Each structure stands twice: as structure tokens, then as C-alpha cells.
Amino acid sequence: MPQSPNDPIAQSRFLRACRREPVDATPVWLMRQAGRYMAEYRELRRKHTILELIKAPELACEVTLQPLNAFDLDAAIIFADILPPLEGMGLSLEFVKGEGPRIHNPVRTPQDVARLRVPDPEESLGFTLEAIRLVRRELESRGVPLIGFSGAPFTLASYAIEGSGSRHYLRAKGMMMADPRSWHTLMEKLSQVVGEYLLAQARAGAQALQLFDSWVGALSPEDYRQHVLPYSRRAIQIAREAGAPIIHFGTNTNGMLEQIREAGGDVIGVDWRIDLSAAWERLGSDVAIQGNLDPVALFAPWPELKARAQAVLDQAAGRPGHIFNLGHGILPHTPVENVRRLVDFVHEYTGQQRP
Ligand code: CP3
């Protein structure tokens, strides 16, 4: 979607910060801001599974708006998950209660890789694209931008191969090390699926795109360079065509921060394991940064939470291009009152500093 200079959403704090333009206060949103810590979400989840919520555009729209109605957030993120794109490729996905995601037919052999499809996102993920169109209609009058997202090729490959979350990535790294041809074919397919899905989300109305490479910090810098970077770069290249800013997020990325940057993105998302000022030193001033409060800080008493939020903002030091966020997704049982106070504090503190 083209962003005209007169469009109020294009001039929102969040999109201005993505472009490293000055803002009246630091924009803030929270990864996984729609979810189980909210009573409104749990209420809907009593009646529907998570995949049902994702696949019914009206319900996905409703869940997307829940945190926007409760808090003064500067961006919405479409309610979906990183794993449904794997279904379109031919994998069977289930969220098992109390255990997390399961792929019932994980990718283990060269034949498994060869069988994977690269479907058109309108056909395989039309429900999320439709949800984006619905949310955009609701957010237009509120002046709030919408973020679309996808898992990055490595993080998706790890679920596709392991069949679940993993601690050591024995099978995923195993394929990478022992059968690099299959790894390459798999990552090529994933980069196309991811890039086209992101592009389709921007065309459906998402004004920014986030690539979640949540588990990439499990890799050595050399493995990242050789076996992951080219595919993340390819996905970003495809997605860029729509012109929406891209946030490239990973956790535990201290050893590969420059390479993440090299793969692409207008904004780099970092977690709390790196100091924000150190991250900026390494990345340079011509990129925006998103982060990086420890999500556990939201469980602390308010004075402690406030001090930690202030420390993040002081490290950002008013540089243009800071988007306040957590370093990873908000946790279940997070006290809602602390979320409200945190969001308001970010605006108050930075609005005062830079009137
Ligand atoms: O940020 C948002 O509010 C948008 C929605 C969103 C969800 N998942 C909804 C969800 C986003 C951006 C994600 C991303 C996601 N999903 C990631 C990358 C980000 C991260 O946190 O690392 C990953 C690795 C997944 C995979 C996934 N989905 C797992 C491991 C689980 C189960 C564990 C858990 O946290 O419950 C999910 C389920 C899931 N996706 C939930 C939500 C709100 C909770 C499930 C529920 O309602 O029961």
C-alpha cells in the first residue's frame, strides 16, 4: 500500500520511527500483545481453539483490536501465528493443549523436502489477508498502523524439521550439517513462502511487516552466515516490493547482530541480552531499533518496572528511530495494570523529554 505524506497513518509515531524521523513521543507496542494475559482473549479461547480464531477473519480482527481498546498502543499486530504457512506447504499442524505446537508429519528426508509445496498466499493464508482488510477498516479512523508478520525461514525450518519447539535443534541443525542440499532446498522454498506471504499482507493493507527469527540465536555466527542469511535476505527482498518498512527481529543475536542487519530490515529488533546503546553502536545510526525490555520486568512492582523501562529509554537517548517494545513476547499471567502503566509511561517520559 503506497504511503502518501498526507496520510495521517503514514505520519503516525510508529511509522515515523520506522523511517527514523523525529516523533512527539516514543512509539510503543508489545510483541504478542493480543493473548492469554488478557481476560477478553481467554474468554474467546474458551469457545474456540487458537487455529479457529486465526482462521475466522472476524474473530482474528476482534482479537487484534482487544489490546488496542485496552491500552494506548501505537501499532496493532494482526492476530495470527508463525506456523499456519507450514500447513499450506503440506504439513499438519496442531496446537496441543499444555504442550505447544506439533507438526504431525515433520520434514526429515530429501523426499519430505521435495514434497513441500510453495502455494499462493491468497489461496493458503487468505483468512489472515482477509483479517488484515477487516482490521484496516477499523483502524483507519483511529489513525493506528497495522503490522503484518511472518516467521523467518530458519525459525520456520526449525518447527518443520523438529515437529515442535526444541532445546538443542538436533534434527534441524542435523539436516543443515549432514544434508546441506536438502537444507538449501527447504530454505529456498521457505524464503519464497515467507517473502510472498509478507508481500501479500502489505498488499492487503499491513503498513509494516515483522520477520520473527525467534530461535536464530541458537546458531553460530558462521552457520548463520552460510545457512540462514541468504534465505532471510531473499524473503526480505521479495517483501520489500510493497514499500512497507520491515522489522527484522531475533533473540539471542549478540553473536550475529551485524549479519542480521546485512540480511535486511529497516528496523532491527533486539532482546534484553544486549544493551540498547551497544546494539546501536554496532548497527550504526542509519537503522531503527525496536526493543528491548525483559518481559519478566512486567511482573515486578511498578517502581522497579518503571526504572527498567526508563533505563531502556535512556539508552535509546532520544535517537530517532527507537520503537519501544519488549525483547520477546509478553508472557501469560502478565498483570494487565502494569501493561497499561508501562505504555503510558513510555509516552509521558519521552513526551516530556522532547516537547
Ligand atoms: O503479537 C501478537 O499479538 C500477534 C500474534 C502472535 C501469536 N504468535 C499468537 C499466539 C504472534 C506474532 C506469534 C508469533 C509466534 N508464534 C512466534 C514468534 C514470536 C515468539 O514469541 O518467539 C512463535 C515461535 C510462535 C509459535 C507458537 N505459537 C508457540 C511456541 C505457541 C505455544 C506456546 C505459547 O506461547 O502458548 C504458540 C501459540 C500462540 N500464538 C498463542 C498466541 C496468543 C497462545 C496460544 C493460546 O491461545 O493458547
Boltz pocket constraint, residues with backbone or C-beta under 6 A from the ligand:
constraints:
  - pocket:
      binder: B
      contacts: [[A, 30], [A, 31], [A, 32], [A, 33], [A, 34], [A, 35], [A, 36], [A, 45], [A, 50], [A, 77], [A, 78], [A, 79], [A, 80], [A, 81], [A, 82], [A, 83], [A, 95], [A, 99], [A, 100], [A, 101], [A, 149], [A, 165], [A, 212], [A, 214], [A, 328], [A, 329]]
      max_distance: 6.0
